[in-house]
Amino acid sequence: MMGPSDGSVPGLYLLAAYDVIDLLNSYTDLELKLSFFEIYCGKLQDLLNNRKEVHCREDHKQQVNIVNLTEHSCHNVDDIMTALSKGMQLRAQGTTGANAESSRSHAIMNMSLMHYGKLYSKMSFIDLAGSERGADTINTDKQTKMDGAEINKSLLALKECIRALDQDKKHTPFRGSKLTQVLKDSFVGN
């Protein structure tokens, strides 16, 4: 999502930032708000507010809301990338049998275009933590094993939601994990 550390290729965040800022500069009545949070061991943490815990709630219209999530106003590409870099430094990282440095959380970055204080458009980027194989956790500590189990549980719940939507099932199990609860509106297109 960030691109390689040597900067040889821009990541998705940077490419989107350029496009969104171009759009923002084309219209005088739009404002860009950025939020960035992670789901780590079933808890939501605001990466733009020192990993303060936030909560996922459904309102009376069954719209998903992240309560107390920080939104930063961004006016240019540097504002976006600075906020993301600060958030990435706070994101849960760890060592596994497969990787020396591994994301231990799912990260969700939202770019919301506001028109006179009301949501006009929203783009979400979801950077999923990698799945864990049992063989990769043999020589790891208890916390790393618990992280891996939580990651696998949420990825399985995501797979089940995608499968239910693909097969036009009457019920989609969005409440299977915090990840699928948060992503519910992305699936149903609200």
N, C-alpha and C positions, 0 to 999 in steps of 0.2 A: 504494500500500500504506500509506503514511503519511498520506495525505490532503493537501489543499492546504496550503501554508505559512501561509495566514492563519487556519487552524483552523476555517473555516466548516463543514466537513463532516468527520466523523471517518473515518479510514482503516480499512482492514480489520484492521490490527494492533491498533488501539485497540478496535474493536468485539469482536474475538476475546478481547482481554485482559479486558474486562468480563465476558464470558460464562464464560471459564475461571476467573476469580477467584470469580465467584458459585458455580460448581460446587465449587471448592476449599473455599470457606467452608461448604458444605453437608455436607462429609465431613471428619472429623477425622483420618483416617488416610491422606490423600493429600498428596503433595508435588509442587510444580511445578518442573521444571528447564527452562531455556531455553538453546538454543544458536543461534548465528548465524554462518554462514560464506558465503564467496563462491567462485565459480569464475571465475578470471581467467586468461586465456591458458593454459587447460588445467591450472592449479594451484589447489588448494583452500587457502584462507586463512581462519583463524579471526578473525572480526571482533570477538570479545569477548576476544581475547588478542593485540592489536597486530599483526594480520595474520600471525601465526605460521603457517607452512605445516603442514597436516595431510594425511593420506593416506586414500584410499578403498580398503578391503580387503573381500574376501568371505571369510567364515569357512567352516568345513567343512559348514555347513548351507545354504550359498549366500546367507546374509543379508549385506547390505551394512553395513559399519561404518566410521565416520569415526574413525580412530585419533588420539588426543590432542586431540580437540575439547573445548573448555571448555564446561561446563554450569554455569549460574548458577541458584541457588535464588531463586525469586521468591515473594513473599508477598502482593503487592498490585499494582494496575495501575501505580502509579508505578515499582515495581521493573522491571516488564516494559518500560515505555516508556523508562526511563532507559537500560537495557541496549541496547535497539534504537537509540536516538538515538546512543549512543557508537559502536555498530557502523556505523551509516549514515555517520558522519563519516569512518570509515576505508575505506569502500567505494570502489573504483576509479571515478573520474569522468574525463570528458574532454570536449573540444569536437569536434564533427563538423560537416560541412557542413549537416546538417539541424537540429542543436540546439546551443545555446550551452553547455548542461550536460547531459551524457548519461551514464547508467550504462554502464560498460564491462565489467560483470561480471553474472553470474547470482547472486542472493543467495537462500540457503535459511535460513529461520528455523524451528526446531522447538520446539514446546511439548510436553514429555513429562510426563504425570502418572504419578507413581511411587506404588506401594502397597507399603509396607514394603521399599523398595529395589528392587522389580521393576517393570518397565514395565507399566503398566495401560492407558494410552492415549497416542496420539501424534497431534499435528496439525502438518502441515508447510505452510509458505507459501513459494512459489517465485516470486520476482520476477525475471522473465527480462529480460536486456538486449535492447534493440531491435535488429532486424535492420538491416543496412546495405545500401544500394543502391550500386552502383558509382559512380553520378553524385554521390552524397553525399560521396565520399571523394577527389574530384579535387584539391581544394586543401588536403589534410591531410598531416601528416607520416607517416613510415614506421611508427611505433609505432601510430598511429591506424588505419592500413590493416591492420596485422597484427591488431590488436584486432578490427576488423570482420570479417576473414576467420575468426578463431577463433569469434566470435559466430555467424556464419552457418553454420559447420561444425557447431556444437553444436545449433543450431536445426533444421538439416536432419536430424541424427541423431535428434532428438526426433520430428520428423515421421515418419521411417521407422519408429520404434518404435510410434507411434500407428497408423500404417497397417497394420503387421504384426498388431497386436492386433485392429484392426477387421476385418481380413480372415481372422482365425483362422489365421494362418500357423503352421507348426510351430516356426519359429525367429524370435525377436524380437531384433534387433541392439542389445542394451543396451550392448555394449562399444564402440559407435561414437563415444562422447565421454565425458568425465568427467561431464557433465550427466546423460546417460541412465544411466550406471553408478550415480550417486548416487540417481536417481529409480526405480531398478529395483523396489525393494520397494513403492513407491507404485503401480506398474502391476500387479504380480502379487498385491497384496493380502495380503502376509505381515505 
